[in-house]
Amino acid sequence: MKEVKLYPTQKSGRLYVRISYQGVYKDIPTDKYVFQHDIDKSCKWISNKSKNKRELENTIKPIISQCQDVIENLEERSINFTAQLIKDEYYARIGGTVDKTSLIINGINQKINELVNKKRFRNGRCRTSFNTSKIYGTLKNQFISFCQYINRDVNTFSCAQLDNKILQEFFLFLKKHDERKKNKGTAHVLIGKFKSIFREMKNNGNTCINLDLWDNLPAPSKEVSRDLIVLSVFQMYQIINYTPQTTRNGKKANLFLRQLYLDAFAFSYFCNGVAPVDLIYLKRSDIVNGKINPERWKTSGGKKEQRQTVILKPEALKIIEKYSKISKNDFVFPIIDKYDTVEEQEYFEVYFTQNTSLYIKSLCKKLGFPVVSFYGARHAFATHAINAGIDAVRLALMMGTSVDMIKKTYFRYTDEQKELDNQMIMEYQRKQLELELA
């Protein structure tokens, strides 16, 4: 048996059995109360001076014996255990509950609650991270399904019990779900969020966590293609200039809303690919001298807040003027302008984004174009800007994102472009040499 120490201790007058291993200790509580003189700290056992020596020994001996059996079993299975794992396995044997602070499901629930209650304020406007919490909600559902698949109790599955084999199995489980649902890259996103849960739990004192386990998983950049479906300039203008129509079966469609979907899509394209959420929360007071310099909601309140520089084009100014007498409370678009509470605004933000995507997708199918969503306007702007010769640094500033994201998502450095760049450098060097020799 490895050097694991099991001995009685007391905290706030209560008797505990301490598991000490590699400088880390975990305590198992009992229902007995003791005085300081009841425990001999030098020999780490019940003191001979204790009036309740036999009773206290009879309380801790079964716990120590059970923990010793757990350790022997873990050693036979060649499992690298920790004090926390011994404690959790002990509780699992006696049918009790493990330390809730070490439960994976508890860490996920805490993250969800934190995001739901998180609020970000900007210029008198408030926004929560409720939408981000949905990603962790998906992770929670997938983790529960995975535990059922491997026949593990999710309510006793602690961080210490996660090993390389289980993590690999969970990743494959997520990959298979992606294949069934025809998703792309969701498994990598969720496994990354899973790691962030463990990182936060480790920062909160769970020392038994091993973040190196994730190093054995395949990197997303090597496995997931980031090729985007991008509409051409002609296709974009065909959609932007489309006249909304009623449905074929004669039912009246809300033509005003359909036009609003198209105008929002167009505004995003003409305004440096402004993200849907930034567009929805945009106010007329944000416009100064024909420019908007919005702080992106995505990064607001975070460590790296980013701004987007937008010079309003005539097409965008026309759209703003179109809704100036309709939209209330200074909002540019009549989307969340009638709602005062944060919950209502976020609900209709998501509702509008989803319905805009559905309508744009239906138009793409009708016109025979590649199918894109509301975010397709942002992707189209970025791709067209690169094709026009805008470099990654300037484009990142225009779109309010990082250069690294531009390179990974949009920039395609082809052999043809490399050859052209090489010719430009050689031409510059030739001309400069001629000037200096003249």
Secondary structure, 3 states (H helix, E strand, C coil): CCCCEEEEEEECCEEEEEEEECCEEEEEEEEEECCHHHEECCCCEECCCCCCHHHHHHHHHHHHHHHHHHHHHHHHCCCCCCHHHHHHHHHHHHCCCCCHHHEHHHHHHHHHHHHHHCEEEECCEEEECHHHHHHHHHHHHHHHHHHHHCCCCCCCCEHHHCCHHHHHHHHHHHHHHHHHHCCCCHHHHHHHHHHHHHHHHHHCCCCCCCHHHHHHCCCHHHHCCCCCCCCCHHHHHHHHCCCCCCCCCCCCCCHHHHHHHHHHHHHHHHCCCCCHHHHHCCEHHHEECCEECCECCCCCCCCCCCECCEECCHHHHHHHHHCCCCCCCCECCCCCCCCCCHHHHHHHHHHHHHHHHHHHHHHHHHHCCCCCCCCHHHHHHHHHHHHCCCCHHHHHHHHCCCHHHHHHHCCCCCHHHHHHHHHHHHHHHHHHHHHHHC
